[in-house]
Amino acid sequence: MRICMPIEFQAQGGGFYFLEAFAGYLGQAGWEVSQDLESAYEVLFTNHWMTAYGEILRSIRRNPSVRIVQRIDGAAQNYGRDAEADRRQAKVNQMADLTIFQSKYARYSTREKFTVIKQDGPIIYNPVDLGMFKPDGERREFPRGPQVACVTWSKNPYKGLADVYAVIKDHPDVDFVLCGRFEDAPDSANVHKMGLLNRNELAVTLRSCQVLLTFSRNEACPNHVLEALASGLPVLYEDSGATREVVADCGLPVTVENFAEQLGKLLADRGRLSKAARQRAVERFNPQENFYQYIQAIRSSLARPSRVPSLWRSTLAWTQPLLQRARLA
């Protein structure tokens, strides 16, 4: 099977990790994987709004029978982004043969909270690298404890950095290990700014901490939470998006005001919670299982007639650019 994923992978961010890891898994499964739209393939894999509508049309013009798979992160508006991104992914979804959601919340946020995605489809959670993110292995030494890890690659206000900084200020007796873009964090004895870490460095740092804290809002399937669970960390989280869905009973919801109380509960039961967190990652977010679900969903889609009539899709793919040029003339 030949599949095209026309997205340039980058070093940071959960979405790019997923795409690179999925491409690697497909290659091991005997699939031919390309990032070149001009190559030969039967399946075009798109990622929410990252693949331009014009590229979708170009692919259809080359091969009207191509099957289009769209992986849905969430509604762009739900992350505070421009609604134009949602208009782009809505147009792509009109062409999609298979729509895959990262969580129940991802489905809800794009089909009910914001009417972006018309097609329904299976829920397949993101996987986590269980061999890299694990409780055992190399650790960092920090001078005090307990260590509370915070992780973000983005400074989007929805990541909740202001709340993290408020908790840091209110709790000088707790060490906070900040991984990623926390340049504005207070310079304090209880703050360890680790900066941008590669994946191995992040794994070492997470297993050196006792708890993950995240105030991120409206996440569809937060990868930093998956990595913490795989590392054996219970999670303190803002009760928003899919985070409760992902964490289940391996953590507690938290606010700035009740941080000390909730942290105390997790630390008092950390031995059991650490084992439960790792077990949940192994059972629910295992790459071998979750990537296989993707393959099965794609194969099932290929076995059915195309959802979108080839003649209609091909006609649209050829006429849309002409209409666009006419409007600009």
C-alpha positions in Angstrom: 0.0 0.0 0.0 1.2 3.5 -0.9 0.3 6.5 1.3 1.2 10.2 1.0 1.6 12.4 4.1 2.4 15.8 2.5 3.5 17.5 5.7 7.0 18.6 6.7 7.8 17.0 10.1 9.2 19.4 12.7 11.2 18.6 15.9 8.7 19.8 18.4 5.0 19.5 19.0 2.8 16.5 19.6 1.2 16.6 16.1 4.6 16.3 14.4 5.7 13.5 16.7 2.6 11.6 15.8 3.1 12.0 12.1 6.7 11.0 12.1 6.1 8.0 14.4 3.1 6.9 12.3 5.1 7.1 9.1 7.8 4.9 10.7 5.2 2.3 11.8 3.7 2.2 8.3 7.1 1.7 6.8 7.7 -1.2 9.2 4.3 -2.7 8.2 5.4 -2.7 4.6 3.6 0.4 3.4 5.3 2.9 1.0 5.3 6.3 2.6 5.9 9.5 0.7 5.6 13.2 1.5 5.6 14.2 -2.1 2.1 14.9 -3.6 3.5 14.2 -7.1 4.4 10.6 -6.2 2.2 7.5 -6.7 -0.1 6.6 -3.9 -3.6 5.2 -3.2 -4.1 7.0 0.1 -3.7 10.7 1.0 -3.3 11.3 4.7 -4.2 14.8 5.9 -3.9 16.3 9.4 -6.8 18.6 10.4 -6.1 22.0 8.7 -2.3 21.4 8.0 -2.9 20.1 4.4 -4.1 22.9 2.1 -7.3 22.5 0.3 -5.5 23.3 -3.0 -3.2 20.4 -2.4 -6.1 18.1 -1.9 -7.6 19.2 -5.2 -4.2 18.8 -6.9 -4.0 15.2 -5.6 -7.5 14.4 -6.9 -6.7 15.9 -10.3 -3.8 13.5 -10.5 -5.8 10.5 -9.3 -9.6 10.9 -9.0 -9.8 7.5 -7.1 -7.4 8.5 -4.4 -8.8 7.8 -0.9 -8.5 10.7 1.5 -8.0 10.2 5.3 -8.4 13.2 7.6 -7.1 13.0 11.2 -9.0 15.6 13.3 -7.2 17.4 16.2 -9.9 19.8 17.2 -11.5 23.1 16.2 -8.9 25.8 15.6 -11.2 28.3 17.3 -11.1 26.1 20.4 -7.4 26.8 20.7 -7.8 30.6 20.1 -6.7 30.4 16.5 -8.2 32.1 13.5 -11.5 30.6 12.3 -10.0 30.4 8.8 -8.1 27.2 9.8 -11.5 25.7 10.6 -12.9 26.7 7.2 -9.9 25.0 5.6 -10.4 21.7 7.4 -14.1 21.8 6.8 -13.5 22.0 3.1 -11.0 19.2 3.2 -13.6 17.1 5.2 -16.1 17.4 2.4 -13.6 15.3 0.3 -12.6 12.9 3.0 -13.4 9.2 2.8 -12.4 8.5 6.4 -12.4 10.9 9.3 -10.5 9.9 12.5 -10.9 11.7 15.8 -8.2 11.8 18.5 -10.7 11.6 21.4 -14.4 11.9 22.3 -13.7 15.5 23.0 -12.2 16.1 19.6 -15.3 14.7 18.0 -17.5 16.9 20.3 -15.6 20.1 19.8 -15.6 19.8 16.0 -19.1 18.4 15.4 -21.1 20.0 18.2 -19.3 22.8 20.0 -18.2 24.2 16.7 -19.8 22.9 13.5 -16.6 22.2 11.5 -16.6 18.5 10.6 -19.6 17.0 8.9 -18.4 13.4 8.7 -18.3 11.0 11.6 -15.7 8.4 12.2 -13.8 6.3 14.7 -12.0 7.6 17.8 -8.3 6.5 18.0 -6.2 8.0 20.8 -2.7 9.2 20.2 0.0 6.8 21.1 3.1 7.4 23.3 6.6 6.0 22.9 6.5 3.5 25.8 10.2 2.6 25.3 11.4 6.1 25.7 8.9 7.4 28.3 9.0 5.0 31.2 9.5 5.1 35.0 12.9 3.4 34.9 16.1 4.8 33.5 18.5 7.8 33.7 17.4 10.6 36.0 18.3 14.2 36.8 19.1 15.2 40.3 17.2 18.2 41.7 18.2 19.8 45.1 14.8 19.7 46.7 11.4 18.1 46.4 8.7 17.4 45.5 9.3 18.1 41.8 6.3 19.1 39.7 6.9 19.0 36.0 5.2 21.4 33.5 5.6 21.0 29.7 4.7 23.1 26.7 6.1 23.8 23.3 3.7 26.8 22.7 3.1 30.1 24.4 -0.6 30.1 23.3 -2.6 31.6 26.2 -4.7 28.4 26.2 -1.7 26.5 27.5 -2.4 28.2 30.9 1.1 29.6 31.7 -0.3 32.4 33.7 -1.9 29.9 36.1 1.4 27.9 36.3 3.2 31.1 37.3 0.6 32.0 39.9 1.0 28.5 41.5 4.8 28.9 41.5 4.5 32.2 43.3 2.1 30.9 45.9 4.1 27.7 46.7 7.8 28.4 47.3 8.1 25.1 49.1 7.5 23.1 45.9 10.0 22.8 43.0 8.7 23.3 39.5 10.6 21.8 36.6 9.6 23.8 33.5 10.2 22.1 30.1 9.8 24.1 27.0 8.8 27.7 26.4 8.6 29.2 29.9 10.8 32.3 29.3 8.5 34.5 31.3 8.5 32.3 34.4 9.6 34.0 37.6 13.3 33.6 38.6 12.9 31.9 41.9 14.8 29.3 43.9 11.9 26.8 43.4 12.0 27.1 39.5 14.1 25.0 37.2 13.9 26.3 33.6 15.0 23.4 31.4 14.3 25.1 28.1 13.5 23.2 24.9 14.4 19.6 25.3 14.8 16.8 22.8 12.6 13.8 23.4 15.2 11.8 25.3 16.0 14.7 27.5 12.3 15.2 28.2 11.9 11.6 29.1 14.8 11.8 31.6 13.4 14.9 33.1 9.8 13.6 33.5 10.8 10.4 35.3 12.9 12.6 37.7 9.7 14.4 38.8 6.8 13.2 41.0 3.8 14.9 39.3 2.8 16.6 36.1 0.9 19.9 36.3 -1.0 21.2 33.3 -3.5 24.1 33.1 -3.8 23.6 29.3 -7.3 24.1 28.0 -9.4 22.5 25.3 -6.8 19.9 24.4 -7.9 17.1 22.0 -5.5 14.5 23.2 -2.5 16.1 25.0 0.7 14.4 24.2 2.6 15.8 27.2 0.0 14.2 29.4 0.5 10.8 27.7 4.2 11.1 28.1 3.8 11.9 31.8 1.5 8.9 32.3 4.0 6.6 30.5 6.7 7.9 32.8 4.7 7.0 35.8 3.6 10.5 36.8 0.1 11.1 38.1 -1.4 14.3 36.7 -2.8 17.5 38.1 -4.9 19.0 35.3 -7.4 21.8 34.5 -10.6 20.0 33.9 -11.0 21.0 30.3 -11.0 19.3 26.9 -10.0 15.7 26.7 -7.6 15.7 29.6 -9.9 14.0 32.1 -10.8 11.5 29.4 -7.1 10.7 29.0 -6.0 10.7 32.6 -9.1 8.9 34.1 -8.3 7.9 37.7 -4.5 8.6 37.4 -4.7 12.2 38.6 -6.9 14.9 39.9 -8.4 18.2 38.5 -6.8 21.3 39.9 -7.2 25.0 40.2 -4.8 27.7 41.3 -6.6 27.9 44.6 -6.7 24.2 45.5 -3.2 23.2 44.2 -1.7 22.4 47.6 -4.6 20.2 48.6 -4.7 18.2 45.4 -0.9 17.9 45.2 -0.9 16.5 48.7 -3.5 13.9 47.8 -1.4 12.7 44.8 1.8 12.5 46.8 0.2 10.6 49.6 -0.9 7.9 47.1 1.9 8.3 44.6 3.2 4.7 44.7 -0.2 3.3 43.6 -0.9 6.1 41.2 2.5 5.8 39.5 1.8 2.2 38.7 -1.7 3.0 37.5 -0.5 5.8 35.3 2.1 3.5 33.6 -0.5 0.7 33.2 -3.0 3.1 31.6 -0.4 4.3 29.1 0.5 0.7 28.2 -3.1 -0.4 27.8 -4.7 2.7 26.1 -1.9 4.6 24.3 0.3 1.8 23.0 1.7 2.6 19.6 1.5 -1.0 18.4 -2.2 -1.1 19.1 -3.2 2.5 18.2 -1.3 2.7 15.0 -2.7 -0.7 14.0 -6.2 0.7 14.6 -5.3 3.4 12.0 -4.3 0.7 9.5 -7.5 -1.2 10.1 -9.6 1.9 9.7 -7.9 2.8 6.5 -8.2 -0.8 5.1 -11.9 -0.9 6.0 -12.4 2.4 4.2 -10.6 1.1 1.1 -12.9 -2.0 1.1 -16.0 0.2 0.8 -17.1 2.3 -2.1 -15.7 5.8 -1.9 -17.9 8.1 0.2 -17.5 10.9 -2.4 -18.5 10.0 -6.0 -15.3 10.1 -8.1 -17.0 12.1 -10.9 -18.3 14.8 -8.6 -15.0 15.0 -6.7 -13.0 15.1 -10.0 -15.3 17.8 -11.5 -14.9 19.9 -8.4 -11.1 19.5 -8.4 -10.9 20.8 -11.9 -13.5 23.6 -11.7 -12.5 25.1 -8.4 -9.1 26.5 -9.5 -10.8 28.0 -12.7 -13.5 29.6 -10.6 -10.9 31.0 -8.2 -8.9 32.5 -11.1 -12.1 34.0 -12.6 -12.9 35.7 -9.2 -9.4 37.2 -9.1 -9.4 38.4 -12.7 
